[in-house]
Structures are given as C-alpha cells and as structure tokens.
C-alpha cells in the first residue's frame, strides 16, 4: 500500500446539507469538525507507507476514525460500518454521501503501522494542536498526574497453568515448524497432558499432588528443551518465539539438582520486573499496589486543570506494571517539555515526589512539583518523642552539625545511598553523646548519633515541603489534584482503560494514546455544549450541614 495525500479538506456540499437536516442540534463528530476543523493530514503519516503500490485509504481520516471508535466504544467492524452508513461520521471525515468507506481490517493494519513506527503519540498530539489553535488548551498553568493499573489481554494464570500453557504453546509452535521431528521426540503421555488448554483440566487439590504435577511438567519441558538444543534438532527451532519463552520460564522456575529437575525456591527466582507471567504476552508483568494484584501494565495520565477551558489530557505514558511512579516523574516532564506543554505547577500524589525531584523539576524544567512528601523516618518520629534530624542545626558552609544538646561535630562525609543518590553522613562521637543531658531523647546508640543528610538544596526543599503540607492553605490548594482520579474513572468507564485490548506493551501504549485522544474529544464537545463538569457527590443529609461560624475579623 502507498499513501497519496488528498488535496481538498472541504466537506462536500451535499454532505453538509444532509447532516444539518439530520442533526439540527449537531452531534459530537459534527461539532468537533466545526470547531477544530480537519484534525489530521495525510502528510503526518506519510512515513508509515511506501512510495509505490496500491493507494491506501486516507491515513489522516483513519486516525480520526480510530479516535471516534474509542469515543463510542466501537469494534473495528462497527467503526467501519459507521463510516459507511452514518452521516455525522461522513461529515467529520469530509466524505461524499456515497463513499463506501473501507473494509474493517484496514483499521487493524493501520494500527500495526502506528505501532511499528511508535506513532501513536501523533494522534493525541493532533487533537491537542487543534485544541490549542482554537484556544481550548492552556498548558502553562497547572497540570496533574496519576497512574492506574492495566490488566493484560491474556488472563491471569496460576503457577501450574503458567508452566502448562508455556509448554503447550511451545509444542504447538514446534508442531507447525517441524511436525515429523516432534512426532519422534514427543513422549506418549504428552498428548494426554498438553493437547488441550490448561483451563480445561482439573488440577489436584492436595499440595503434595500439585507439587508432583509441577515437577512432572518441569521434567517434560526440560526434555523438550534438551531435544530442541540437541544436535539432531532442525535448524530454526531454537529461534521460535514460544521456544524462547519456554526456555526463559524454565530458567526462572526450575533447576537441576544432581540430575533431577526441581522447582526453584521463591528466593531463588528473578525479581518481578524480569519474571514472565504468561506465555501469551511476554511483556506483561505482575505487580501489587495495596489491595490490587494484577498482571499487565500501568498507565500515567497527565491533564490540565484550568477553570475556564476543558481539562485535556496532555500526556499518556504506558509502562510495565513493575515500574514505580517515582521513576516516571522526570520521564513525564521530559515528554511534556518535548511537546512544549510543560505546566508551571504539577500536582501529583506521594508516589511521584522526593527531595531530588522537587529540586530537579524546578531547576531543569521550571516546574513547581506539588505533592505530599514522606515524613522523617526514625524511631524518634515513630514514637512521637525525642529529637529528629530536623532538630539539628546544620552549618552547610562550615560542614558541621550542632545537636539539640549543643554538641558540634565536623565528621562530615559525602557518600551515596544504596540507590546511588548523593548523601552526607554525619557522626557524633560517643564521648559527645554519653555526657549530653538530652542523650536519652536523642539516641539509644552506644556509639553516638548518626545522621544522613541530602545535599543542601534537596534538604531545604524537603524541609520546606514538609512545613507547607501541614498548613490548611496547602491542603486546600492540593485538593485540585483529586480531579485526575475522575479522569481515570471516565477513561475506565468510556474506553476500558484498565483492560488491554491487545498483547504487548507497544500496542497497549497505542490503546492508551487513543484513549487520551478520545477523552479529549469528549471533553471538548462537553465544553462546546456547556455540559457542566461532574461535581463531588454530596448526600442529601450532608447538604443540610450548617455553615461554620466565621471568626472575628475573618473575611
């Protein structure tokens, strides 16, 4: 397929006439076209197509169809049918009334092209660029970010299902590539154990029988791997995708002890970031957050939050489930900076904030990062008695610290934390601490008090943040961040944000970019029709609460 850009962007007159008659009050697709104009041009996707070949259907129009598909929750068949039969879709796409549209498979092929070129972000950027030109997007004010879990398209498997399905999928792929060789290698009982899906079988209930079954599967898989990597195996078997998955899963869960296959001890297995959870999506990972345990991915949504324009999603970042929020703060800022959409203030939850990021966001991007920071962690703070690190006086220029008892130390040693961040280790001698009158309130150590400080700029930023977040003014201001949870709820209810439609990180990321674009179109339409934003739910009884009396002198 080749791409031949269309010259005219005007809507055919007959399409306009019929659409106005059929939709006197308009529709989302019609209003968005009237307000934003053509959202995508064919030239934006020219690199996805070769220069020669049969002309492809307009990629600019296909991009809009994908967004409208997510807006209305349509399948590929339904979306293709809407292009063929619905007047408002033809109006938005600028098509003649008699245009037959395209086969539904074109949408899948176009998504594959977007995934292959990592071009999903262009769709979201196209919506935002048009909104900016229409004055509906303000990015220099405030923005807020939050994340949520995303279940993989493949269902969650228990351990026995995982190893059984991994072996079964490898056998099926080998059966296609080298059926004669596999017929000679396969054990007779393999056809009984691995011919059908694991979910169609009943696993033993007792722990001993389940362990016995697991070892039998481990032994069978080991035999298959030995045969595949043996000298008599046909060329190419070792590079098969399912065979490589089998090898990885067996390395992660089994090992040989004195020639016998044994299951690895949990402490001997790889960390969650490397551990495969299903043979059908090798990029999905298992993770847990509070009461939620899932296999799949995580998505981070960033949106504007200004009162006079619609709150639009300006950045979408998708990761595997094991990536912590703290590692995404700088990534989100870098992506916003690249797109020219950095906010002045960025409101996030505690998972995105630490002392280094408070300083780095301000220094590198000019962004004020607002979010709860962790309190002082020590046995004194836990017991709510005694002196914490904040009670010590630090002379940064002289590189010395004075304790609440008046003792001063110059034992000031720059170092690095276990995570690799720069810190300063401060030590008080035992000879200073023992005779100190406040020794019991300061430390229980027999060798003197120890402090770990961050670099000065980070230390002061952290102390200021801790002081600010205890004030009512900060708490009232921070309430703005809660709105992003409503955005996640809208994306879940309207576009199925928490369930991946496709397998793999790249395709799931494209799904989330299209979700962000769809939510933006829905919000722009709500703004154009003066649809009020949802308010916080207040029960009828709570609404009867009398107003608190104002203090004397209060305004």
Secondary structure in CASP SS format (residue, H / E / C, confidence):
PFRMAT SS
TARGET T0000
AUTHOR 0000-0000-0000
METHOD secondary structure of the structure
MODEL  1
X C 1.00
X E 1.00
X C 1.00
X C 1.00
X C 1.00
X C 1.00
X C 1.00
X C 1.00
X C 1.00
X C 1.00
X C 1.00
X C 1.00
X H 1.00
X H 1.00
X H 1.00
X H 1.00
X H 1.00
X H 1.00
X H 1.00
X H 1.00
X H 1.00
X H 1.00
X C 1.00
X C 1.00
X C 1.00
X C 1.00
X C 1.00
X H 1.00
X H 1.00
X H 1.00
X H 1.00
X H 1.00
X H 1.00
X H 1.00
X H 1.00
X H 1.00
X C 1.00
X C 1.00
X C 1.00
X C 1.00
X C 1.00
X H 1.00
X H 1.00
X H 1.00
X H 1.00
X H 1.00
X H 1.00
X H 1.00
X C 1.00
X E 1.00
X C 1.00
X C 1.00
X C 1.00
X C 1.00
X E 1.00
X C 1.00
X C 1.00
X C 1.00
X H 1.00
X H 1.00
X H 1.00
X H 1.00
X H 1.00
X H 1.00
X H 1.00
X H 1.00
X H 1.00
X H 1.00
X H 1.00
X H 1.00
X H 1.00
X H 1.00
X C 1.00
X C 1.00
X C 1.00
X H 1.00
X H 1.00
X H 1.00
X H 1.00
X H 1.00
X H 1.00
X H 1.00
X H 1.00
X H 1.00
X H 1.00
X C 1.00
X H 1.00
X H 1.00
X H 1.00
X H 1.00
X H 1.00
X H 1.00
X H 1.00
X C 1.00
X C 1.00
X C 1.00
X C 1.00
X C 1.00
X C 1.00
X C 1.00
X C 1.00
X C 1.00
X C 1.00
X C 1.00
X H 1.00
X H 1.00
X H 1.00
X H 1.00
X H 1.00
X H 1.00
X H 1.00
X H 1.00
X H 1.00
X H 1.00
X H 1.00
X H 1.00
X C 1.00
X C 1.00
X C 1.00
X H 1.00
X H 1.00
X H 1.00
X H 1.00
X H 1.00
X H 1.00
X H 1.00
X H 1.00
X H 1.00
X H 1.00
X H 1.00
X H 1.00
X H 1.00
X H 1.00
X C 1.00
X C 1.00
X C 1.00
X C 1.00
X C 1.00
X C 1.00
X C 1.00
X C 1.00
X E 1.00
X E 1.00
X E 1.00
X E 1.00
X E 1.00
X E 1.00
X E 1.00
X E 1.00
X E 1.00
X E 1.00
X C 1.00
X C 1.00
X C 1.00
X C 1.00
X C 1.00
X C 1.00
X C 1.00
X H 1.00
X H 1.00
X H 1.00
X H 1.00
X H 1.00
X H 1.00
X H 1.00
X H 1.00
X H 1.00
X H 1.00
X H 1.00
X H 1.00
X H 1.00
X H 1.00
X H 1.00
X H 1.00
X H 1.00
X H 1.00
X H 1.00
X C 1.00
X H 1.00
X H 1.00
X H 1.00
X H 1.00
X H 1.00
X H 1.00
X H 1.00
X C 1.00
X C 1.00
X C 1.00
X C 1.00
X H 1.00
X H 1.00
X H 1.00
X H 1.00
X H 1.00
X C 1.00
X C 1.00
X C 1.00
X H 1.00
X H 1.00
X H 1.00
X C 1.00
X C 1.00
X C 1.00
X C 1.00
X C 1.00
X C 1.00
X H 1.00
X H 1.00
X H 1.00
X H 1.00
X H 1.00
X H 1.00
X H 1.00
X H 1.00
X H 1.00
X H 1.00
X H 1.00
X H 1.00
X H 1.00
X H 1.00
X H 1.00
X H 1.00
X H 1.00
X H 1.00
X H 1.00
X H 1.00
X H 1.00
X H 1.00
X C 1.00
X C 1.00
X C 1.00
X C 1.00
X C 1.00
X C 1.00
X C 1.00
X C 1.00
X H 1.00
X H 1.00
X H 1.00
X C 1.00
X H 1.00
X H 1.00
X H 1.00
X H 1.00
X H 1.00
X H 1.00
X H 1.00
X H 1.00
X H 1.00
X H 1.00
X H 1.00
X H 1.00
X H 1.00
X E 1.00
X E 1.00
X E 1.00
X E 1.00
X C 1.00
X C 1.00
X E 1.00
X E 1.00
X E 1.00
X E 1.00
X C 1.00
X C 1.00
X H 1.00
X H 1.00
X H 1.00
X C 1.00
X C 1.00
X C 1.00
X C 1.00
X C 1.00
X C 1.00
X C 1.00
X C 1.00
X C 1.00
X C 1.00
X C 1.00
X C 1.00
X C 1.00
X C 1.00
X C 1.00
X C 1.00
X E 1.00
X E 1.00
X E 1.00
X E 1.00
X E 1.00
X C 1.00
X C 1.00
X E 1.00
X E 1.00
X E 1.00
X E 1.00
X E 1.00
X E 1.00
X E 1.00
X E 1.00
X E 1.00
X E 1.00
X E 1.00
X E 1.00
X E 1.00
X C 1.00
X C 1.00
X C 1.00
X C 1.00
X C 1.00
X C 1.00
X C 1.00
X C 1.00
X E 1.00
X E 1.00
X E 1.00
X E 1.00
X E 1.00
X E 1.00
X E 1.00
X E 1.00
X C 1.00
X C 1.00
X C 1.00
X C 1.00
X H 1.00
X H 1.00
X H 1.00
X H 1.00
X H 1.00
X H 1.00
X H 1.00
X H 1.00
X H 1.00
X H 1.00
X H 1.00
X H 1.00
X H 1.00
X H 1.00
X H 1.00
X C 1.00
X C 1.00
X C 1.00
X C 1.00
X C 1.00
X E 1.00
X E 1.00
X E 1.00
X C 1.00
X C 1.00
X H 1.00
X H 1.00
X H 1.00
X C 1.00
X C 1.00
X H 1.00
X H 1.00
X H 1.00
X H 1.00
X H 1.00
X H 1.00
X H 1.00
X H 1.00
X H 1.00
X H 1.00
X H 1.00
X C 1.00
X C 1.00
X E 1.00
X E 1.00
X E 1.00
X C 1.00
X C 1.00
X C 1.00
X C 1.00
X C 1.00
X C 1.00
X C 1.00
X C 1.00
X H 1.00
X H 1.00
X H 1.00
X H 1.00
X H 1.00
X C 1.00
X C 1.00
X C 1.00
X C 1.00
X C 1.00
X H 1.00
X H 1.00
X H 1.00
X C 1.00
X E 1.00
X E 1.00
X E 1.00
X C 1.00
X C 1.00
X C 1.00
X C 1.00
X E 1.00
X E 1.00
X E 1.00
X C 1.00
X C 1.00
X C 1.00
X C 1.00
X C 1.00
X E 1.00
X E 1.00
X C 1.00
X E 1.00
X E 1.00
X E 1.00
X E 1.00
X E 1.00
X E 1.00
X C 1.00
X C 1.00
X C 1.00
X C 1.00
X C 1.00
X E 1.00
X E 1.00
X E 1.00
X E 1.00
X E 1.00
X E 1.00
X C 1.00
X C 1.00
X H 1.00
X H 1.00
X H 1.00
X H 1.00
X H 1.00
X C 1.00
X C 1.00
X C 1.00
X C 1.00
X H 1.00
X H 1.00
X H 1.00
X H 1.00
X C 1.00
X C 1.00
X C 1.00
X C 1.00
X C 1.00
X C 1.00
X C 1.00
X E 1.00
X E 1.00
X E 1.00
X E 1.00
X E 1.00
X C 1.00
X H 1.00
X H 1.00
X H 1.00
X H 1.00
X H 1.00
X H 1.00
X H 1.00
X H 1.00
X H 1.00
X H 1.00
X H 1.00
X H 1.00
X H 1.00
X C 1.00
X C 1.00
X C 1.00
X H 1.00
X H 1.00
X H 1.00
X H 1.00
X H 1.00
X H 1.00
X H 1.00
X H 1.00
X H 1.00
X H 1.00
X H 1.00
X H 1.00
X H 1.00
X H 1.00
X H 1.00
X H 1.00
X H 1.00
X H 1.00
X H 1.00
X H 1.00
X H 1.00
X H 1.00
X H 1.00
X H 1.00
X C 1.00
X C 1.00
X C 1.00
X E 1.00
X C 1.00
X C 1.00
X C 1.00
X C 1.00
X C 1.00
X H 1.00
X H 1.00
X H 1.00
X H 1.00
X H 1.00
X H 1.00
X H 1.00
X H 1.00
X H 1.00
X H 1.00
X H 1.00
X H 1.00
X H 1.00
X H 1.00
X H 1.00
X H 1.00
X H 1.00
X H 1.00
X H 1.00
X H 1.00
X H 1.00
X H 1.00
X H 1.00
X H 1.00
X C 1.00
X C 1.00
X C 1.00
X C 1.00
X C 1.00
X C 1.00
X C 1.00
X C 1.00
X C 1.00
X C 1.00
X C 1.00
X C 1.00
X C 1.00
X H 1.00
X H 1.00
X H 1.00
X C 1.00
X C 1.00
X C 1.00
X C 1.00
X C 1.00
X C 1.00
X C 1.00
X C 1.00
X C 1.00
X C 1.00
X C 1.00
END
